[in-house]
């Protein structure tokens, strides 16, 4: 026979009051939270979501609580210590600034990737990481449009999700056509959310191109799926071969490339450096003005690689001339650069270069 303990009315009232006070305090903390728009933050992992077999979403919050202010499509640079070594990697934010109290990064485990593999295997709820940002010109705010075509492959879906979520949450009057490429249906990141969005919103059209069924996206498929693409602004993100192929087929179609924007993170290679400039790199001298260190460039070295060899305080995050974290100021000397993507005209005039995609054409003095 079970015995039911009678409820103490006074205790019940106190419990409800305490809960109400906790909710009120939490609301006050959120409503007065500072806005993070630039700089370095310490983030605490709240939870980890398994998206596919090799992709996880990490949900972060800062302490004290912060309202994350960024442009949908932008990225942050994580600062990590792995096996005693400080490493930096750039990842696009997959969440939307319309939900500002958490920041989400969706990361795919890259074959042979030191950082992505470590994150997926080791980063758990309660763990802390540092992040710097936000950054990037690949976003829907800087390139607004009434009709957009999102083309993504693999983990290149992350900035498109951030932009789609923002447009959906703000009830923007924007016609969206989202075409995502994946190996199989099981590899579609965010599939449940994408399908629900397509079902509920008339201005959101969704198509998948599955490699095991449809093959790769080509000009014919693109024309069939998006016959009105010339009326749209195109955003593209994915692995380097995918982006190269898409850019070529879009350009060949006669598209106005001033309305074509692309970005790539995850598994990309170093940009192809000027072979003549690279061949001449050997023997040029590198001087770090603040530390007084002097070194000689090795054959084929980029400025970033030479700086890293000297343990200089430079961040090599995306290593593809995209994120801008590796910019340095050249006080004297000349370089050959394959990208100035994130540099402003003023920075270029002052002598800043992206060290990951620059090679020396003379001895260099660097303001480090």
N, C-alpha and C positions, 0 to 999 in steps of 0.2 A: 504494500500500500504506500503510495507516494504522498508526501506531505508538502503542501504549497506554502511557501513563506509569504506572509502578508506583506504587501507593499507599504512602505512608510510614506504617507503623502508628503510630509515635510521634506524628506530626502529626495523624493521625486521632483519636487519644485526646485530644490537646490540644484539637482542634476540638470534640469532643463535650463535653469538660469546660467549655470556655468557653461553649458554648450552654446547658449545664445551669446554669452560674453566672448567665447572663443571665436565664433563666427564674426562678430562685430570687430574684434581685434584683427582678425585675418583680413577683413574687408578694408579696414583703415590702413593696414600695411600695404595692401595692393594699390589702393587709391592714391597713396602718397609715395609710391615707389619712384625712384629716379629713373630717367630715361637714358638708356645706353645708346649712343649714336656713334661713338668712336673710342678706340683704345683697347686696353687689355683687361679682361675679366677672369675671375676664377669661377668656373662652372661646376656644379654638382650634378652628377647623373641621377635622375629620378627613376627612370625605368628604361628597359631595353626591349624593343619589339622585333621579333624575327619576321622579316618581310618575305624572304625567300631562303633557299638553302645557303646562299652565300652573301646575303644582304641583311643588315640590321639597321634599325632606326634607334638612335640614342636621343633621349629626351632630357634636356638640361634645364636647370634653374640656377640663378645666381644667388649668393648670400652676401649682403642683404638682397632681398628681392628687387629685381630690376625689370623695367619694361623695355624689351628688346625692340629697338627702332632701326629698321633697315629697309632697303628697297627689295621687293620680291624678285629673286634671281641672283642676289648677291651671295658672297661667300665669307667664311671666316678662316683664319689660320690657327690650327691647334699647335700648342707648344707642349711637347711631351718629353719625358725622359725614359728611354728604352735601353736597358742594359748599360746604364751609366752614361749614355750619350744623349745630348739634347738634339731632338729632331723636330722639324716643322713640316706640317702638311696642310694643304688648303682643301677645304670641303665646302660645297655649296649648301646653303641653308634650305632645307626642304619644307620647313614650316612657314607660316604666313605672319607678317607683322600685324594682321588683324586679330591674332591671338598672341598678345605681346608678353605674356608672363612665362612662357617657356620657349626654348630654342631647340629645334630638332635638326640633327644631321643624319642623313641616310647614307650608309657607307657599304660599299661592295668589297669583298675580299679579293684583292688582286693577286693573281698567281705570282709568287715571288716577292710580293709587296711587304716590305718590312713593317710599315706602319699600319696599313689596313688589316693585315693578319693579326697584329698585336692587339689592335682595338677590338676586333670581333671576338678574340679569345680571352681578353683580360679585362676590358672595361665593364664594370658592373655597377648597379645602383649603389649610391653612396660614395663612389670614387669621384675624385676631383681632377679637373684638367684646366689649363689656361687657354684662353682663346683671344685672338686679336682680330680686329676688324670693325665693322664690316667693310667689304670692298667689292669692286667690280662694276663695270659699265653695262654688263649684260643683264638688263632688268627691264621690267615693263613700265617703270616710272620714267626713265630717261628716254624710252622709245615707245611712247603711247600710240595706240592705233585702235580703230573701231572694229577692224576685222583682223584676226591673227591666225597664223598656222604654226602650231608647235610640232616640231619634228624631233624625236628623241630616240635614243637606243640605249639599252642597258641602264646603268646608273646615271646616264645623262638625263634621266627623267626628273631628277631632283629639282633643278631650277624651274622646270615647267610646272611641277606640282606646287611650288611656292607661288608662282604667278597665277596659276589656275585657282588655288585656294583664295588668294587675295581678291581676284576678280569676282569669284563666287560670293565671298563673305561681304564684300562691299557693294554687291548688287550692281556691278558696273555694266553699263550698256555696251558690251563688247561681244562680238560674235567670235567664238572660239572653235577651231577645228584642231583636234589633238590626234596625231598619228604617232604611235609608239611601236618600235621594233624590239623584239626579244627572241631568244632562241626557241623557247616553247611557252605554252600558256602558263606553266608553273614558274617561269622566270619573270613574269610581269609584276613589277614592283607596284604597290598601291592598287592592285587590280580591283579589289572590292570597292574602294572609295571612288575610283574612276568610273566603274560601271554604275554605281549609285548616282553619281553626278550627272552622267549622261542620261539616265532615266528621268531625273527630276528637273533638269534645266533644258529648256528649248534652245538656248543659245550655246550649248556645249555639245559638239559632235565628236564622237570618239571612234577611232579605227585602230586595229592592231595588225602588224605585219609579223608573222611568226616564221622564223627561219625553217623550222622542221616541216612546215606546211606550205608556206607561200614563197620560200626562198628569201633573198635579200630585197630590200626596197630598191627599185630601179625607176628610170624615167617613165616607163609605161605605167607601172603601178601608181606612181605619184600622180600622174595625169588622171588616171581613173578615179583615184580616191579624192583628189582635190582639184577638180577641173577649174575652180575659180581661184587658184592660188595666186594668180597675177593681181588679184584685187586685195590681197592680204599682205600683212607684214609677217615675215618669216623669222622664227627663232629656232635655232638648231643646237643640240648638245648631245654628245655621245663619244664613243671611242674615235680616235684619230682617223682610221680608215673609213668609218661611216661618214664622218663630217667631210672628208675629202671628196667622197663619192657624191654626197648630197649637194655640196657646193657646186660641183662640176655639172650635175644634171640640172640644177636650178639655173645656173648661168647659161647653159646651152639652150634653155627654153626661152631665153630672151627676157628673163625676169629683171626688174629694176633692182640691182644689187645694193642700192642705197637703203632699201627696206629689208635687207638680209643681215641677220645678226647671229653669231655663233660663239660658243665657248665650250672648252673641253677640260674636264677634271677626271682624274682617276685612270691610272695605267698609261698615261700619255708619255711619249718619249721626249727627250730634249729636242728643241727646235733644231732644224738642220742649219748648221753654221756655215758661213762662207768658207769654202774649201781653200781658197787662195789665202785668205786672212788667217785661217787656222794653221796652214802650213808655215806661215811666217811667225807664228806665236813663239816658237822656241827661241830662247835667248833674250827676249825682251824682259826688262826689269820692272818689278812691281814694288812700289814704295808706299807703305802705310804711314801717312803723315803724323797721326796722333801717337801711334805706338813706336814709330821709328823703325819698324821692321822693313827689311829689304829682301826680296826674293826674286828668283828668275822663273819665268813661265816654262813649263814643260811642253813638249810637243802636243798640239791639239787641245790644250787647256782653254776653257772659257775663263772669263774673269772670276765668276763665282767659284769654280773649282780651285783656282789659285788662292782665292781668299779663304776658302774652307781649309785648304792645306796649311795655311798660316794661322788657323784658329781665329780668324777675324770675326768680329760681331756682325755677321750678316746672316739673313734668313733665306734659305733656299727652300721654298714651300712647294709651289706647283712645278717649278723647274721647266716651264714651257713658255715663259714670256707673257703670262696671262694675269697672275695675281698681283704683281708689282712689289712683293715683299722683299725682293732682293735688290732693290734699286740702291745705287751708290753714286756719289758725286766724284767725277773725274776732275781733279784740279789741274792736271797737266797731262797731255798725251791724247792719242786718238784711238778709237775702237771701231770695229765693224759690228753693227747690231742687226739682228733679224726681226726685232720687235721693239716698239715703243708704246705698246698698246695702252698701258696704264699711266703713262707719263703725261703731265700737263705741258702745254707750250712753255710755261715759265720754268718748269723743272728741266726741260730739254735745253732751254737757253742758259740755265745755270750749270749745265754739265752733267746732269743726272743720266744714268743709263741703267738698263735692266741687266744685271751682271750675268744671269743665267744664259742669256742669248747674245753675249758680247764677247769678242775676241780682240786682243790688242793689235794695233797697227804701229805701235811705237812703245817706248817706255812709258809707264803710267804712274802718276801720283794720285792716290785715292784718299779722300777726306775721311779716314777711319783711324 
